[in-house]
């Protein structure tokens, strides 16, 4: 019998992979060629995280811009 464990998807999965890559690199125990591979994975996951955050920022902009419940694109102002 398997437990219903929520799967990490999207941002959370990419962040977990990025954190794992950073931990491996910080350990200093990787050979140079392996460190380069792990670094490459880390860069890719960092880019995915950045894209996900940009997408969320746009959605927040849309939600905050209209007080009447309608949606439109507008600038995001830090509060």
mmCIF file of the N, C-alpha and C atoms, coordinates in Angstrom:
data_MODEL
# 
_entry.id   MODEL 
# 
loop_
_atom_site.group_PDB 
_atom_site.id 
_atom_site.type_symbol 
_atom_site.label_atom_id 
_atom_site.label_alt_id 
_atom_site.label_comp_id 
_atom_site.label_asym_id 
_atom_site.label_entity_id 
_atom_site.label_seq_id 
_atom_site.pdbx_PDB_ins_code 
_atom_site.Cartn_x 
_atom_site.Cartn_y 
_atom_site.Cartn_z 
_atom_site.occupancy 
_atom_site.B_iso_or_equiv 
_atom_site.pdbx_formal_charge 
_atom_site.auth_seq_id 
_atom_site.auth_comp_id 
_atom_site.auth_asym_id 
_atom_site.auth_atom_id 
_atom_site.pdbx_PDB_model_num 
ATOM 1   N N  . UNK A 1 1  ? 0.843   -1.169 0.000   1.00 0.00 ? 1  UNK A N  1 
ATOM 2   C CA . UNK A 1 1  ? 0.000   0.000  0.000   1.00 0.00 ? 1  UNK A CA 1 
ATOM 3   C C  . UNK A 1 1  ? 0.893   1.238  0.000   1.00 0.00 ? 1  UNK A C  1 
ATOM 4   N N  . UNK A 1 2  ? 0.638   2.167  -0.921  1.00 0.00 ? 2  UNK A N  1 
ATOM 5   C CA . UNK A 1 2  ? 1.456   3.367  -1.001  1.00 0.00 ? 2  UNK A CA 1 
ATOM 6   C C  . UNK A 1 2  ? 0.725   4.532  -0.371  1.00 0.00 ? 2  UNK A C  1 
ATOM 7   N N  . UNK A 1 3  ? 1.502   5.417  0.224   1.00 0.00 ? 3  UNK A N  1 
ATOM 8   C CA . UNK A 1 3  ? 0.932   6.607  0.837   1.00 0.00 ? 3  UNK A CA 1 
ATOM 9   C C  . UNK A 1 3  ? 0.710   7.662  -0.235  1.00 0.00 ? 3  UNK A C  1 
ATOM 10  N N  . UNK A 1 4  ? -0.278  8.505  -0.021  1.00 0.00 ? 4  UNK A N  1 
ATOM 11  C CA . UNK A 1 4  ? -0.511  9.624  -0.920  1.00 0.00 ? 4  UNK A CA 1 
ATOM 12  C C  . UNK A 1 4  ? 0.397   10.777 -0.515  1.00 0.00 ? 4  UNK A C  1 
ATOM 13  N N  . UNK A 1 5  ? 1.580   10.798 -1.094  1.00 0.00 ? 5  UNK A N  1 
ATOM 14  C CA . UNK A 1 5  ? 2.548   11.846 -0.822  1.00 0.00 ? 5  UNK A CA 1 
ATOM 15  C C  . UNK A 1 5  ? 2.476   12.849 -1.954  1.00 0.00 ? 5  UNK A C  1 
ATOM 16  N N  . UNK A 1 6  ? 2.272   14.134 -1.623  1.00 0.00 ? 6  UNK A N  1 
ATOM 17  C CA . UNK A 1 6  ? 2.204   15.124 -2.693  1.00 0.00 ? 6  UNK A CA 1 
ATOM 18  C C  . UNK A 1 6  ? 3.515   15.177 -3.462  1.00 0.00 ? 6  UNK A C  1 
ATOM 19  N N  . UNK A 1 7  ? 3.386   15.188 -4.772  1.00 0.00 ? 7  UNK A N  1 
ATOM 20  C CA . UNK A 1 7  ? 4.561   15.293 -5.630  1.00 0.00 ? 7  UNK A CA 1 
ATOM 21  C C  . UNK A 1 7  ? 4.950   16.743 -5.784  1.00 0.00 ? 7  UNK A C  1 
ATOM 22  N N  . UNK A 1 8  ? 6.249   16.999 -5.779  1.00 0.00 ? 8  UNK A N  1 
ATOM 23  C CA . UNK A 1 8  ? 6.719   18.347 -6.045  1.00 0.00 ? 8  UNK A CA 1 
ATOM 24  C C  . UNK A 1 8  ? 6.688   18.557 -7.550  1.00 0.00 ? 8  UNK A C  1 
ATOM 25  N N  . UNK A 1 9  ? 6.122   19.662 -7.961  1.00 0.00 ? 9  UNK A N  1 
ATOM 26  C CA . UNK A 1 9  ? 6.086   19.970 -9.376  1.00 0.00 ? 9  UNK A CA 1 
ATOM 27  C C  . UNK A 1 9  ? 6.513   21.409 -9.585  1.00 0.00 ? 9  UNK A C  1 
ATOM 28  N N  . UNK A 1 10 ? 6.882   21.730 -10.789 1.00 0.00 ? 10 UNK A N  1 
ATOM 29  C CA . UNK A 1 10 ? 7.194   23.100 -11.150 1.00 0.00 ? 10 UNK A CA 1 
ATOM 30  C C  . UNK A 1 10 ? 8.286   23.715 -10.306 1.00 0.00 ? 10 UNK A C  1 
ATOM 31  N N  . UNK A 1 11 ? 7.965   24.851 -9.707  1.00 0.00 ? 11 UNK A N  1 
ATOM 32  C CA . UNK A 1 11 ? 8.941   25.625 -8.954  1.00 0.00 ? 11 UNK A CA 1 
ATOM 33  C C  . UNK A 1 11 ? 9.571   24.821 -7.818  1.00 0.00 ? 11 UNK A C  1 
ATOM 34  N N  . UNK A 1 12 ? 8.746   24.139 -7.049  1.00 0.00 ? 12 UNK A N  1 
ATOM 35  C CA . UNK A 1 12 ? 9.264   23.405 -5.891  1.00 0.00 ? 12 UNK A CA 1 
ATOM 36  C C  . UNK A 1 12 ? 10.251  22.318 -6.304  1.00 0.00 ? 12 UNK A C  1 
ATOM 37  N N  . UNK A 1 13 ? 9.953   21.615 -7.394  1.00 0.00 ? 13 UNK A N  1 
ATOM 38  C CA . UNK A 1 13 ? 10.857  20.562 -7.872  1.00 0.00 ? 13 UNK A CA 1 
ATOM 39  C C  . UNK A 1 13 ? 12.164  21.165 -8.362  1.00 0.00 ? 13 UNK A C  1 
ATOM 40  N N  . UNK A 1 14 ? 12.075  22.264 -9.107  1.00 0.00 ? 14 UNK A N  1 
ATOM 41  C CA . UNK A 1 14 ? 13.283  22.914 -9.607  1.00 0.00 ? 14 UNK A CA 1 
ATOM 42  C C  . UNK A 1 14 ? 14.121  23.456 -8.459  1.00 0.00 ? 14 UNK A C  1 
ATOM 43  N N  . UNK A 1 15 ? 13.467  24.045 -7.469  1.00 0.00 ? 15 UNK A N  1 
ATOM 44  C CA . UNK A 1 15 ? 14.190  24.576 -6.318  1.00 0.00 ? 15 UNK A CA 1 
ATOM 45  C C  . UNK A 1 15 ? 14.897  23.455 -5.555  1.00 0.00 ? 15 UNK A C  1 
ATOM 46  N N  . UNK A 1 16 ? 14.234  22.329 -5.395  1.00 0.00 ? 16 UNK A N  1 
ATOM 47  C CA . UNK A 1 16 ? 14.848  21.190 -4.698  1.00 0.00 ? 16 UNK A CA 1 
ATOM 48  C C  . UNK A 1 16 ? 16.076  20.688 -5.465  1.00 0.00 ? 16 UNK A C  1 
ATOM 49  N N  . UNK A 1 17 ? 15.975  20.623 -6.790  1.00 0.00 ? 17 UNK A N  1 
ATOM 50  C CA . UNK A 1 17 ? 17.113  20.184 -7.599  1.00 0.00 ? 17 UNK A CA 1 
ATOM 51  C C  . UNK A 1 17 ? 18.254  21.195 -7.514  1.00 0.00 ? 17 UNK A C  1 
ATOM 52  N N  . UNK A 1 18 ? 17.924  22.479 -7.522  1.00 0.00 ? 18 UNK A N  1 
ATOM 53  C CA . UNK A 1 18 ? 18.939  23.519 -7.401  1.00 0.00 ? 18 UNK A CA 1 
ATOM 54  C C  . UNK A 1 18 ? 19.644  23.430 -6.052  1.00 0.00 ? 18 UNK A C  1 
ATOM 55  N N  . UNK A 1 19 ? 18.866  23.251 -4.990  1.00 0.00 ? 19 UNK A N  1 
ATOM 56  C CA . UNK A 1 19 ? 19.456  23.118 -3.655  1.00 0.00 ? 19 UNK A CA 1 
ATOM 57  C C  . UNK A 1 19 ? 20.373  21.903 -3.570  1.00 0.00 ? 19 UNK A C  1 
ATOM 58  N N  . UNK A 1 20 ? 19.972  20.800 -4.184  1.00 0.00 ? 20 UNK A N  1 
ATOM 59  C CA . UNK A 1 20 ? 20.800  19.587 -4.180  1.00 0.00 ? 20 UNK A CA 1 
ATOM 60  C C  . UNK A 1 20 ? 22.101  19.839 -4.929  1.00 0.00 ? 20 UNK A C  1 
ATOM 61  N N  . UNK A 1 21 ? 22.018  20.544 -6.053  1.00 0.00 ? 21 UNK A N  1 
ATOM 62  C CA . UNK A 1 21 ? 23.226  20.850 -6.830  1.00 0.00 ? 21 UNK A CA 1 
ATOM 63  C C  . UNK A 1 21 ? 24.173  21.724 -6.013  1.00 0.00 ? 21 UNK A C  1 
ATOM 64  N N  . UNK A 1 22 ? 23.634  22.722 -5.336  1.00 0.00 ? 22 UNK A N  1 
ATOM 65  C CA . UNK A 1 22 ? 24.463  23.611 -4.518  1.00 0.00 ? 22 UNK A CA 1 
ATOM 66  C C  . UNK A 1 22 ? 25.147  22.820 -3.403  1.00 0.00 ? 22 UNK A C  1 
ATOM 67  N N  . UNK A 1 23 ? 24.397  21.945 -2.753  1.00 0.00 ? 23 UNK A N  1 
ATOM 68  C CA . UNK A 1 23 ? 24.982  21.134 -1.680  1.00 0.00 ? 23 UNK A CA 1 
ATOM 69  C C  . UNK A 1 23 ? 26.125  20.274 -2.199  1.00 0.00 ? 23 UNK A C  1 
ATOM 70  N N  . UNK A 1 24 ? 25.913  19.657 -3.363  1.00 0.00 ? 24 UNK A N  1 
ATOM 71  C CA . UNK A 1 24 ? 26.969  18.821 -3.939  1.00 0.00 ? 24 UNK A CA 1 
ATOM 72  C C  . UNK A 1 24 ? 28.207  19.644 -4.266  1.00 0.00 ? 24 UNK A C  1 
ATOM 73  N N  . UNK A 1 25 ? 28.002  20.807 -4.856  1.00 0.00 ? 25 UNK A N  1 
ATOM 74  C CA . UNK A 1 25 ? 29.135  21.653 -5.219  1.00 0.00 ? 25 UNK A CA 1 
ATOM 75  C C  . UNK A 1 25 ? 29.862  22.177 -3.991  1.00 0.00 ? 25 UNK A C  1 
ATOM 76  N N  . UNK A 1 26 ? 29.103  22.544 -2.963  1.00 0.00 ? 26 UNK A N  1 
ATOM 77  C CA . UNK A 1 26 ? 29.720  23.057 -1.746  1.00 0.00 ? 26 UNK A CA 1 
ATOM 78  C C  . UNK A 1 26 ? 30.482  21.983 -0.977  1.00 0.00 ? 26 UNK A C  1 
ATOM 79  N N  . UNK A 1 27 ? 30.145  20.733 -1.195  1.00 0.00 ? 27 UNK A N  1 
ATOM 80  C CA . UNK A 1 27 ? 30.827  19.657 -0.479  1.00 0.00 ? 27 UNK A CA 1 
ATOM 81  C C  . UNK A 1 27 ? 32.293  19.572 -0.865  1.00 0.00 ? 27 UNK A C  1 
ATOM 82  N N  . UNK A 1 28 ? 32.604  19.990 -2.079  1.00 0.00 ? 28 UNK A N  1 
ATOM 83  C CA . UNK A 1 28 ? 33.987  19.951 -2.540  1.00 0.00 ? 28 UNK A CA 1 
ATOM 84  C C  . UNK A 1 28 ? 34.491  18.557 -2.835  1.00 0.00 ? 28 UNK A C  1 
ATOM 85  N N  . UNK A 1 29 ? 33.600  17.586 -2.881  1.00 0.00 ? 29 UNK A N  1 
ATOM 86  C CA . UNK A 1 29 ? 34.008  16.201 -3.065  1.00 0.00 ? 29 UNK A CA 1 
ATOM 87  C C  . UNK A 1 29 ? 33.858  15.704 -4.497  1.00 0.00 ? 29 UNK A C  1 
ATOM 88  N N  . UNK A 1 30 ? 33.413  16.564 -5.414  1.00 0.00 ? 30 UNK A N  1 
ATOM 89  C CA . UNK A 1 30 ? 33.204  16.142 -6.796  1.00 0.00 ? 30 UNK A CA 1 
ATOM 90  C C  . UNK A 1 30 ? 34.465  16.348 -7.623  1.00 0.00 ? 30 UNK A C  1 
ATOM 91  N N  . UNK A 1 31 ? 34.684  15.420 -8.537  1.00 0.00 ? 31 UNK A N  1 
ATOM 92  C CA . UNK A 1 31 ? 35.753  15.611 -9.515  1.00 0.00 ? 31 UNK A CA 1 
ATOM 93  C C  . UNK A 1 31 ? 35.343  16.773 -10.414 1.00 0.00 ? 31 UNK A C  1 
ATOM 94  N N  . UNK A 1 32 ? 36.292  17.372 -11.078 1.00 0.00 ? 32 UNK A N  1 
ATOM 95  C CA . UNK A 1 32 ? 36.032  18.554 -11.882 1.00 0.00 ? 32 UNK A CA 1 
ATOM 96  C C  . UNK A 1 32 ? 34.954  18.308 -12.938 1.00 0.00 ? 32 UNK A C  1 
ATOM 97  N N  . UNK A 1 33 ? 35.053  17.193 -13.664 1.00 0.00 ? 33 UNK A N  1 
ATOM 98  C CA . UNK A 1 33 ? 34.063  16.926 -14.714 1.00 0.00 ? 33 UNK A CA 1 
ATOM 99  C C  . UNK A 1 33 ? 32.665  16.717 -14.126 1.00 0.00 ? 33 UNK A C  1 
ATOM 100 N N  . UNK A 1 34 ? 32.568  16.062 -12.982 1.00 0.00 ? 34 UNK A N  1 
ATOM 101 C CA . UNK A 1 34 ? 31.269  15.862 -12.328 1.00 0.00 ? 34 UNK A CA 1 
ATOM 102 C C  . UNK A 1 34 ? 30.742  17.196 -11.780 1.00 0.00 ? 34 UNK A C  1 
ATOM 103 N N  . UNK A 1 35 ? 31.626  18.020 -11.234 1.00 0.00 ? 35 UNK A N  1 
ATOM 104 C CA . UNK A 1 35 ? 31.218  19.325 -10.729 1.00 0.00 ? 35 UNK A CA 1 
ATOM 105 C C  . UNK A 1 35 ? 30.654  20.180 -11.860 1.00 0.00 ? 35 UNK A C  1 
ATOM 106 N N  . UNK A 1 36 ? 31.251  20.091 -13.034 1.00 0.00 ? 36 UNK A N  1 
ATOM 107 C CA . UNK A 1 36 ? 30.759  20.849 -14.181 1.00 0.00 ? 36 UNK A CA 1 
ATOM 108 C C  . UNK A 1 36 ? 29.360  20.388 -14.585 1.00 0.00 ? 36 UNK A C  1 
ATOM 109 N N  . UNK A 1 37 ? 29.130  19.076 -14.556 1.00 0.00 ? 37 UNK A N  1 
ATOM 110 C CA . UNK A 1 37 ? 27.801  18.546 -14.870 1.00 0.00 ? 37 UNK A CA 1 
ATOM 111 C C  . UNK A 1 37 ? 26.767  19.025 -13.853 1.00 0.00 ? 37 UNK A C  1 
ATOM 112 N N  . UNK A 1 38 ? 27.109  18.971 -12.577 1.00 0.00 ? 38 UNK A N  1 
ATOM 113 C CA . UNK A 1 38 ? 26.194  19.392 -11.519 1.00 0.00 ? 38 UNK A CA 1 
ATOM 114 C C  . UNK A 1 38 ? 25.935  20.893 -11.628 1.00 0.00 ? 38 UNK A C  1 
ATOM 115 N N  . UNK A 1 39 ? 26.982  21.657 -11.930 1.00 0.00 ? 39 UNK A N  1 
ATOM 116 C CA . UNK A 1 39 ? 26.825  23.103 -12.108 1.00 0.00 ? 39 UNK A CA 1 
ATOM 117 C C  . UNK A 1 39 ? 25.863  23.398 -13.255 1.00 0.00 ? 39 UNK A C  1 
ATOM 118 N N  . UNK A 1 40 ? 25.991  22.652 -14.348 1.00 0.00 ? 40 UNK A N  1 
ATOM 119 C CA . UNK A 1 40 ? 25.117  22.830 -15.500 1.00 0.00 ? 40 UNK A CA 1 
ATOM 120 C C  . UNK A 1 40 ? 23.658  22.571 -15.125 1.00 0.00 ? 40 UNK A C  1 
ATOM 121 N N  . UNK A 1 41 ? 23.423  21.526 -14.368 1.00 0.00 ? 41 UNK A N  1 
ATOM 122 C CA . UNK A 1 41 ? 22.074  21.219 -13.893 1.00 0.00 ? 41 UNK A CA 1 
ATOM 123 C C  . UNK A 1 41 ? 21.572  22.363 -13.013 1.00 0.00 ? 41 UNK A C  1 
ATOM 124 N N  . UNK A 1 42 ? 22.427  22.862 -12.138 1.00 0.00 ? 42 UNK A N  1 
ATOM 125 C CA . UNK A 1 42 ? 22.047  23.959 -11.253 1.00 0.00 ? 42 UNK A CA 1 
ATOM 126 C C  . UNK A 1 42 ? 21.655  25.210 -12.020 1.00 0.00 ? 42 UNK A C  1 
ATOM 127 N N  . UNK A 1 43 ? 22.407  25.542 -13.053 1.00 0.00 ? 43 UNK A N  1 
ATOM 128 C CA . UNK A 1 43 ? 22.092  26.715 -13.873 1.00 0.00 ? 43 UNK A CA 1 
ATOM 129 C C  . UNK A 1 43 ? 20.733  26.531 -14.543 1.00 0.00 ? 43 UNK A C  1 
ATOM 130 N N  . UNK A 1 44 ? 20.489  25.353 -15.090 1.00 0.00 ? 44 UNK A N  1 
ATOM 131 C CA . UNK A 1 44 ? 19.209  25.069 -15.754 1.00 0.00 ? 44 UNK A CA 1 
ATOM 132 C C  . UNK A 1 44 ? 18.047  25.198 -14.768 1.00 0.00 ? 44 UNK A C  1 
ATOM 133 N N  . UNK A 1 45 ? 18.212  24.664 -13.574 1.00 0.00 ? 45 UNK A N  1 
ATOM 134 C CA . UNK A 1 45 ? 17.137  24.727 -12.577 1.00 0.00 ? 45 UNK A CA 1 
ATOM 135 C C  . UNK A 1 45 ? 16.952  26.158 -12.070 1.00 0.00 ? 45 UNK A C  1 
ATOM 136 N N  . UNK A 1 46 ? 18.029  26.915 -11.945 1.00 0.00 ? 46 UNK A N  1 
ATOM 137 C CA . UNK A 1 46 ? 17.915  28.319 -11.535 1.00 0.00 ? 46 UNK A CA 1 
ATOM 138 C C  . UNK A 1 46 ? 17.126  29.111 -12.571 1.00 0.00 ? 46 UNK A C  1 
ATOM 139 N N  . UNK A 1 47 ? 17.348  28.823 -13.842 1.00 0.00 ? 47 UNK A N  1 
ATOM 140 C CA . UNK A 1 47 ? 16.602  29.488 -14.902 1.00 0.00 ? 47 UNK A CA 1 
ATOM 141 C C  . UNK A 1 47 ? 15.117  29.126 -14.845 1.00 0.00 ? 47 UNK A C  1 
ATOM 142 N N  . UNK A 1 48 ? 14.831  27.866 -14.562 1.00 0.00 ? 48 UNK A N  1 
ATOM 143 C CA . UNK A 1 48 ? 13.430  27.441 -14.430 1.00 0.00 ? 48 UNK A CA 1 
ATOM 144 C C  . UNK A 1 48 ? 12.761  28.133 -13.249 1.00 0.00 ? 48 UNK A C  1 
ATOM 145 N N  . UNK A 1 49 ? 13.480  28.261 -12.136 1.00 0.00 ? 49 UNK A N  1 
ATOM 146 C CA . UNK A 1 49 ? 12.930  28.951 -10.964 1.00 0.00 ? 49 UNK A CA 1 
ATOM 147 C C  . UNK A 1 49 ? 12.649  30.411 -11.296 1.00 0.00 ? 49 UNK A C  1 
ATOM 148 N N  . UNK A 1 50 ? 13.585  31.055 -11.966 1.00 0.00 ? 50 UNK A N  1 
ATOM 149 C CA . UNK A 1 50 ? 13.411  32.460 -12.334 1.00 0.00 ? 50 UNK A CA 1 
ATOM 150 C C  . UNK A 1 50 ? 12.190  32.641 -13.217 1.00 0.00 ? 50 UNK A C  1 
ATOM 151 N N  . UNK A 1 51 ? 12.002  31.765 -14.191 1.00 0.00 ? 51 UNK A N  1 
ATOM 152 C CA . UNK A 1 51 ? 10.852  31.834 -15.090 1.00 0.00 ? 51 UNK A CA 1 
ATOM 153 C C  . UNK A 1 51 ? 9.553   31.642 -14.306 1.00 0.00 ? 51 UNK A C  1 
ATOM 154 N N  . UNK A 1 52 ? 9.532   30.684 -13.402 1.00 0.00 ? 52 UNK A N  1 
ATOM 155 C CA . UNK A 1 52 ? 8.334   30.442 -12.593 1.00 0.00 ? 52 UNK A CA 1 
ATOM 156 C C  . UNK A 1 52 ? 8.006   31.652 -11.733 1.00 0.00 ? 52 UNK A C  1 
ATOM 157 N N  . UNK A 1 53 ? 9.020   32.274 -11.154 1.00 0.00 ? 53 UNK A N  1 
ATOM 158 C CA . UNK A 1 53 ? 8.794   33.458 -10.331 1.00 0.00 ? 53 UNK A CA 1 
ATOM 159 C C  . UNK A 1 53 ? 8.282   34.630 -11.172 1.00 0.00 ? 53 UNK A C  1 
ATOM 160 N N  . UNK A 1 54 ? 8.803   34.774 -12.372 1.00 0.00 ? 54 UNK A N  1 
ATOM 161 C CA . UNK A 1 54 ? 8.317   35.830 -13.263 1.00 0.00 ? 54 UNK A CA 1 
ATOM 162 C C  . UNK A 1 54 ? 6.856   35.603 -13.622 1.00 0.00 ? 54 UNK A C  1 
ATOM 163 N N  . UNK A 1 55 ? 6.486   34.358 -13.879 1.00 0.00 ? 55 UNK A N  1 
ATOM 164 C CA . UNK A 1 55 ? 5.096   34.031 -14.199 1.00 0.00 ? 55 UNK A CA 1 
ATOM 165 C C  . UNK A 1 55 ? 4.167   34.357 -13.031 1.00 0.00 ? 55 UNK A C  1 
ATOM 166 N N  . UNK A 1 56 ? 4.598   34.028 -11.830 1.00 0.00 ? 56 UNK A N  1 
ATOM 167 C CA . UNK A 1 56 ? 3.787   34.308 -10.643 1.00 0.00 ? 56 UNK A CA 1 
ATOM 168 C C  . UNK A 1 56 ? 3.682   35.820 -10.427 1.00 0.00 ? 56 UNK A C  1 
ATOM 169 N N  . UNK A 1 57 ? 4.776   36.531 -10.631 1.00 0.00 ? 57 UNK A N  1 
ATOM 170 C CA . UNK A 1 57 ? 4.753   37.987 -10.471 1.00 0.00 ? 57 UNK A CA 1 
ATOM 171 C C  . UNK A 1 57 ? 3.726   38.618 -11.415 1.00 0.00 ? 57 UNK A C  1 
ATOM 172 N N  . UNK A 1 58 ? 3.677   38.148 -12.648 1.00 0.00 ? 58 UNK A N  1 
ATOM 173 C CA . UNK A 1 58 ? 2.701   38.664 -13.610 1.00 0.00 ? 58 UNK A CA 1 
ATOM 174 C C  . UNK A 1 58 ? 1.278   38.392 -13.129 1.00 0.00 ? 58 UNK A C  1 
ATOM 175 N N  . UNK A 1 59 ? 1.028   37.214 -12.615 1.00 0.00 ? 59 UNK A N  1 
ATOM 176 C CA . UNK A 1 59 ? -0.312  36.890 -12.110 1.00 0.00 ? 59 UNK A CA 1 
ATOM 177 C C  . UNK A 1 59 ? -0.685  37.781 -10.932 1.00 0.00 ? 59 UNK A C  1 
ATOM 178 N N  . UNK A 1 60 ? 0.275   38.043 -10.038 1.00 0.00 ? 60 UNK A N  1 
ATOM 179 C CA . UNK A 1 60 ? 0.025   38.914 -8.897  1.00 0.00 ? 60 UNK A CA 1 
ATOM 180 C C  . UNK A 1 60 ? -0.278  40.330 -9.384  1.00 0.00 ? 60 UNK A C  1 
ATOM 181 N N  . UNK A 1 61 ? 0.485   40.795 -10.369 1.00 0.00 ? 61 UNK A N  1 
ATOM 182 C CA . UNK A 1 61 ? 0.224   42.116 -10.951 1.00 0.00 ? 61 UNK A CA 1 
ATOM 183 C C  . UNK A 1 61 ? -1.214  42.211 -11.437 1.00 0.00 ? 61 UNK A C  1 
ATOM 184 N N  . UNK A 1 62 ? -1.653  41.174 -12.110 1.00 0.00 ? 62 UNK A N  1 
ATOM 185 C CA . UNK A 1 62 ? -3.007  41.168 -12.650 1.00 0.00 ? 62 UNK A CA 1 
ATOM 186 C C  . UNK A 1 62 ? -4.045  41.211 -11.543 1.00 0.00 ? 62 UNK A C  1 
ATOM 187 N N  . UNK A 1 63 ? -3.831  40.449 -10.503 1.00 0.00 ? 63 UNK A N  1 
ATOM 188 C CA . UNK A 1 63 ? -4.805  40.390 -9.416  1.00 0.00 ? 63 UNK A CA 1 
ATOM 189 C C  . UNK A 1 63 ? -4.861  41.681 -8.608  1.00 0.00 ? 63 UNK A C  1 
ATOM 190 N N  . UNK A 1 64 ? -3.721  42.305 -8.387  1.00 0.00 ? 64 UNK A N  1 
ATOM 191 C CA . UNK A 1 64 ? -3.676  43.507 -7.566  1.00 0.00 ? 64 UNK A CA 1 
ATOM 192 C C  . UNK A 1 64 ? -4.088  44.760 -8.320  1.00 0.00 ? 64 UNK A C  1 
ATOM 193 N N  . UNK A 1 65 ? -4.001  44.739 -9.608  1.00 0.00 ? 65 UNK A N  1 
ATOM 194 C CA . UNK A 1 65 ? -4.253  45.938 -10.398 1.00 0.00 ? 65 UNK A CA 1 
ATOM 195 C C  . UNK A 1 65 ? -5.715  46.347 -10.404 1.00 0.00 ? 65 UNK A C  1 
ATOM 196 N N  . UNK A 1 66 ? -6.624  45.421 -10.355 1.00 0.00 ? 66 UNK A N  1 
ATOM 197 C CA . UNK A 1 66 ? -8.045  45.728 -10.470 1.00 0.00 ? 66 UNK A CA 1 
ATOM 198 C C  . UNK A 1 66 ? -8.763  45.423 -9.160  1.00 0.00 ? 66 UNK A C  1 
ATOM 199 N N  . UNK A 1 67 ? -9.337  46.446 -8.558  1.00 0.00 ? 67 UNK A N  1 
ATOM 200 C CA . UNK A 1 67 ? -10.061 46.281 -7.304  1.00 0.00 ? 67 UNK A CA 1 
ATOM 201 C C  . UNK A 1 67 ? -11.458 45.720 -7.487  1.00 0.00 ? 67 UNK A C  1 
ATOM 202 N N  . UNK A 1 68 ? -11.997 45.773 -8.709  1.00 0.00 ? 68 UNK A N  1 
ATOM 203 C CA . UNK A 1 68 ? -13.365 45.320 -8.937  1.00 0.00 ? 68 UNK A CA 1 
ATOM 204 C C  . UNK A 1 68 ? -13.466 43.853 -9.329  1.00 0.00 ? 68 UNK A C  1 
ATOM 205 N N  . UNK A 1 69 ? -12.361 43.145 -9.246  1.00 0.00 ? 69 UNK A N  1 
ATOM 206 C CA . UNK A 1 69 ? -12.375 41.724 -9.585  1.00 0.00 ? 69 UNK A CA 1 
ATOM 207 C C  . UNK A 1 69 ? -12.048 41.431 -11.027 1.00 0.00 ? 69 UNK A C  1 
ATOM 208 N N  . UNK A 1 70 ? -11.955 42.472 -11.842 1.00 0.00 ? 70 UNK A N  1 
ATOM 209 C CA . UNK A 1 70 ? -11.574 42.238 -13.237 1.00 0.00 ? 70 UNK A CA 1 
ATOM 210 C C  . UNK A 1 70 ? -10.053 42.126 -13.325 1.00 0.00 ? 70 UNK A C  1 
ATOM 211 N N  . UNK A 1 71 ? -9.587  41.567 -14.404 1.00 0.00 ? 71 UNK A N  1 
ATOM 212 C CA . UNK A 1 71 ? -8.166  41.319 -14.567 1.00 0.00 ? 71 UNK A CA 1 
ATOM 213 C C  . UNK A 1 71 ? -7.613  42.151 -15.707 1.00 0.00 ? 71 UNK A C  1 
ATOM 214 N N  . UNK A 1 72 ? -6.465  42.743 -15.477 1.00 0.00 ? 72 UNK A N  1 
ATOM 215 C CA . UNK A 1 72 ? -5.717  43.397 -16.538 1.00 0.00 ? 72 UNK A CA 1 
ATOM 216 C C  . UNK A 1 72 ? -4.259  43.457 -16.130 1.00 0.00 ? 72 UNK A C  1 
ATOM 217 N N  . UNK A 1 73 ? -3.403  43.573 -17.109 1.00 0.00 ? 73 UNK A N  1 
ATOM 218 C CA . UNK A 1 73 ? -1.976  43.586 -16.834 1.00 0.00 ? 73 UNK A CA 1 
ATOM 219 C C  . UNK A 1 73 ? -1.545  44.983 -16.421 1.00 0.00 ? 73 UNK A C  1 
ATOM 220 N N  . UNK A 1 74 ? -0.731  45.047 -15.397 1.00 0.00 ? 74 UNK A N  1 
ATOM 221 C CA . UNK A 1 74 ? -0.217  46.322 -14.937 1.00 0.00 ? 74 UNK A CA 1 
ATOM 222 C C  . UNK A 1 74 ? 1.100   46.105 -14.226 1.00 0.00 ? 74 UNK A C  1 
ATOM 223 N N  . UNK A 1 75 ? 1.796   47.168 -13.886 1.00 0.00 ? 75 UNK A N  1 
ATOM 224 C CA . UNK A 1 75 ? 3.100   47.025 -13.235 1.00 0.00 ? 75 UNK A CA 1 
ATOM 225 C C  . UNK A 1 75 ? 2.966   46.484 -11.819 1.00 0.00 ? 75 UNK A C  1 
ATOM 226 N N  . UNK A 1 76 ? 3.962   45.773 -11.406 1.00 0.00 ? 76 UNK A N  1 
ATOM 227 C CA . UNK A 1 76 ? 4.008   45.230 -10.067 1.00 0.00 ? 76 UNK A CA 1 
ATOM 228 C C  . UNK A 1 76 ? 4.740   46.236 -9.196  1.00 0.00 ? 76 UNK A C  1 
ATOM 229 N N  . UNK A 1 77 ? 4.101   46.724 -8.156  1.00 0.00 ? 77 UNK A N  1 
ATOM 230 C CA . UNK A 1 77 ? 4.721   47.690 -7.257  1.00 0.00 ? 77 UNK A CA 1 
ATOM 231 C C  . UNK A 1 77 ? 4.937   47.002 -5.916  1.00 0.00 ? 77 UNK A C  1 
ATOM 232 N N  . UNK A 1 78 ? 6.187   46.987 -5.480  1.00 0.00 ? 78 UNK A N  1 
ATOM 233 C CA . UNK A 1 78 ? 6.462   46.383 -4.175  1.00 0.00 ? 78 UNK A CA 1 
ATOM 234 C C  . UNK A 1 78 ? 5.824   47.245 -3.107  1.00 0.00 ? 78 UNK A C  1 
ATOM 235 N N  . UNK A 1 79 ? 5.223   46.593 -2.143  1.00 0.00 ? 79 UNK A N  1 
ATOM 236 C CA . UNK A 1 79 ? 4.532   47.322 -1.086  1.00 0.00 ? 79 UNK A CA 1 
ATOM 237 C C  . UNK A 1 79 ? 5.250   47.134 0.213   1.00 0.00 ? 79 UNK A C  1 
# 
